[in-house]
């Protein structure tokens, strides 16, 4: 797993070698010599120059982008099949963000990794993944192939997220925001959790019941009463 903030995820009192080698000792059963050699390989792999010299440095001696590269090296050390990246570019400037995302993509291809990317940055989503799961308050409200989400969003929350992004083309206008606030975990609304903020609220059913997840297209599922098939003659008040 690549954590969100390398400043708080890496130990300031242990060397880079100590932190990466721990994975190699635990998961690969390497001895000290093997672990040092492999740690140098991993640091070179993620683009850290003079890796052998920087092996015994502390993370506060690295820049933000280099610290994130150390995090990626740590994640790759046990040779995983799944790489989970939790907001991996949050603390980085735009140029370094692009470098880190390119590196993750390269590592994914080189090691045949499945990538689970957790992010609020829809620009990153568009370039990095194949399948998108849109979540609200811990529940998946829509999932579909990435381009389907961008060109045919169906859940009101997904539409709200996309409408809140400033547009570079088309007529000028104010950026649309989603009204209200995310509900308190200790005081969740009944029924559909999004209904107090929903611009397409359709009635009591939204307040009362939790919508089922329905397949509305090829590999496209949505959890919303807008797409429920009601029995003939049924009418919501």
Secondary structure, 3 states (H helix, E strand, C coil): CECCCHHHHCCCCCEHHHHHHHHHHHHHCCCHHHHHHHHHHHHHHCCCCCHHHHCCCEHHHCCHHHHHHHHHHHHHHCCCCEEEEECCCCCCCHHHHHHHHHHHHHHHHHCCCEEEEECCCHHHHHHHCCEEEEEECCEEEEEEEHHHHHHCCCCHHHHHHHHCCCCCCCCCCCCCCCCCCCCCCCCCCCCCCCHHHCCCCCCHHHHHCCCCEEEEECCEEEECHHHCCCCCCCCCC
